[in-house]
Amino acid sequence: MSEEQKNTEEKVTVTTETTKEHHKADEKGSASTGEGQSITDLLNQLEKFLDEYLGKKAPQLPVNVKEILVKIIPIFSIIGIIVSIFYIAVAAGLSALVSALSFIATSGISAANYWWYLLALIPIVVLQVMALPGLFARSKMGWKYSYWAVVVGAFYSLISFNFPGLVIGTGVSLYIWFQIKSYYKN
């Protein structure tokens, strides 16, 4: 066998193995980022990083404050879900008006940002609805769905150049979520 045939055979073997790995990842239902890591893997890595710095190394909230937060967060989540659903319903009805005016004077959001906001709000609401039973039961999945909702909100803040919302809103939310993470068990 010539040297060129050996190199070609090695490339085919490597390509076949890489393809098999991607198919295995797809079979698991995870979206690939193209570099061999799924979005879930990236979120888990981010969670570990934030847990280290916001949950362990950051100044700790007093235990009684954590316990109060764990008790009231599900109630605030219900309120947030209701307000968000109402907002989505009203926004759907006002969509023609918003497009025509291209600016909402009361909130200062341009029409393009308005639609991005709605597109971000829907998955956030869905994640919060999915989290709600787990927040009441103090399950790990309830915490994780809420964490993902915060990450989606952070992504929206980033792509809409809302840096104060990203730094302050997301930062405070993540700090609180990682401070109370230990209260949510499997």
C-alpha positions in Angstrom: 0.0 0.0 0.0 1.4 3.4 -1.0 2.0 6.2 1.5 -0.8 8.3 0.0 -3.3 5.4 0.4 -2.3 5.0 4.0 -2.9 8.7 4.7 -6.2 8.6 2.9 -7.3 5.6 4.9 -6.3 7.3 8.2 -8.3 10.4 7.3 -11.3 8.3 6.5 -11.0 6.5 9.9 -10.7 9.7 11.8 -13.7 11.3 9.9 -15.8 8.2 10.5 -15.0 8.2 14.3 -15.8 11.9 14.5 -19.1 11.4 12.6 -20.0 8.5 15.0 -19.4 10.7 18.0 -21.6 13.5 16.6 -24.3 10.9 15.9 -24.1 9.7 19.4 -24.4 13.3 20.7 -27.4 13.8 18.4 -29.0 10.6 19.6 -28.8 11.9 23.2 -30.8 14.9 22.1 -28.2 17.5 22.7 -27.5 20.3 20.2 -23.9 20.4 19.1 -22.0 23.6 18.9 -19.9 22.2 16.0 -16.8 21.7 18.2 -17.9 18.5 19.8 -19.6 20.2 22.8 -23.3 20.4 23.2 -25.1 23.4 24.5 -26.0 21.4 27.7 -22.2 20.7 28.2 -21.5 24.4 27.9 -24.3 25.3 30.3 -23.0 22.7 32.8 -19.4 24.1 32.5 -20.8 27.6 33.1 -22.8 26.3 36.1 -19.7 24.8 37.6 -17.7 28.0 37.1 -20.5 30.2 38.6 -21.0 27.8 41.5 -17.4 28.0 42.4 -17.3 31.9 42.3 -20.8 32.9 43.2 -21.8 30.0 45.4 -18.6 29.2 47.3 -16.0 32.0 47.0 -18.5 35.0 47.1 -19.6 36.4 50.4 -22.3 34.1 51.8 -25.8 35.3 52.5 -27.0 34.5 56.1 -28.8 31.2 56.4 -32.0 32.8 57.5 -32.0 35.0 54.4 -31.4 31.9 52.2 -34.3 30.1 53.9 -36.6 33.0 53.3 -35.6 33.3 49.7 -36.2 29.6 49.1 -39.7 30.0 50.5 -40.7 33.1 48.6 -39.1 32.6 45.3 -41.8 30.2 44.0 -44.4 32.8 44.9 -42.5 35.5 43.1 -42.1 33.1 40.1 -45.9 32.7 39.9 -46.3 36.5 39.9 -43.6 36.9 37.2 -45.2 34.2 35.1 -48.6 35.8 35.3 -47.3 39.3 34.5 -45.2 37.9 31.6 -48.1 35.9 30.1 -50.3 39.0 30.3 -47.5 41.1 28.7 -47.1 38.6 25.9 -50.9 38.5 25.3 -51.1 42.3 25.2 -48.0 42.6 23.1 -49.4 40.2 20.5 -52.5 42.4 20.3 -50.4 45.6 20.0 -47.9 44.2 17.5 -49.4 46.1 14.6 -49.3 49.3 16.6 -45.7 48.8 17.7 -44.6 48.0 14.2 -46.3 51.1 12.8 -45.0 53.4 15.5 -41.6 51.7 15.7 -41.1 53.0 19.2 -42.8 52.5 22.5 -42.5 55.7 24.5 -43.4 54.2 27.8 -40.5 51.7 27.9 -38.1 53.1 25.4 -37.7 49.9 23.4 -37.4 50.2 19.7 -39.6 47.9 17.5 -36.7 45.6 16.6 -35.7 45.3 20.3 -39.3 44.8 21.2 -39.5 41.7 19.0 -36.2 40.4 20.4 -37.6 40.9 23.9 -40.7 38.9 23.1 -38.7 36.1 21.5 -36.5 36.0 24.7 -39.5 36.3 27.0 -41.3 33.3 25.7 -38.6 30.7 26.5 -38.0 32.4 29.8 -41.7 32.0 30.7 -41.7 28.4 29.5 -38.6 27.6 31.6 -40.1 29.3 34.7 -43.4 27.3 34.2 -41.3 24.1 34.0 -39.4 25.2 37.1 -42.4 26.0 39.2 -43.2 22.5 40.6 -39.5 21.9 41.3 -39.2 25.2 43.1 -42.0 24.3 45.4 -40.6 20.7 45.9 -37.0 22.1 46.2 -35.8 19.8 43.5 -32.6 20.2 41.5 -34.4 20.3 38.2 -36.6 23.3 39.4 -33.4 25.2 40.3 -31.8 24.2 37.0 -34.8 25.4 34.9 -34.7 28.7 36.7 -31.0 29.0 36.2 -31.5 28.4 32.5 -34.1 31.1 32.4 -31.6 33.6 33.9 -29.0 32.5 31.3 -31.6 33.1 28.5 -32.2 36.5 30.0 -28.5 37.2 30.1 -28.1 36.2 26.5 -31.0 38.6 25.5 -29.3 41.4 27.5 -26.0 40.7 25.7 -27.4 40.7 22.2 -29.6 43.8 22.8 -26.6 45.6 24.3 -28.4 46.1 27.6 -25.2 46.0 29.6 -26.7 47.5 32.9 -29.3 44.7 32.8 -26.6 42.1 32.0 -24.3 43.2 34.8 -26.8 44.2 37.5 -29.9 42.1 36.8 -28.2 39.0 35.7 -25.4 39.3 38.2 -27.7 39.7 41.2 -30.0 36.9 39.9 -27.1 34.5 39.5 -25.6 35.4 42.9 -28.9 34.7 44.6 -29.5 31.4 42.6 -26.0 30.1 43.4 -26.3 31.1 47.1 -29.5 29.0 47.5 -28.5 26.2 45.2 -27.7 23.8 48.1 -31.4 24.0 49.2 -32.5 22.2 46.0 -31.8 18.5 46.0 -32.2 15.7 43.5 
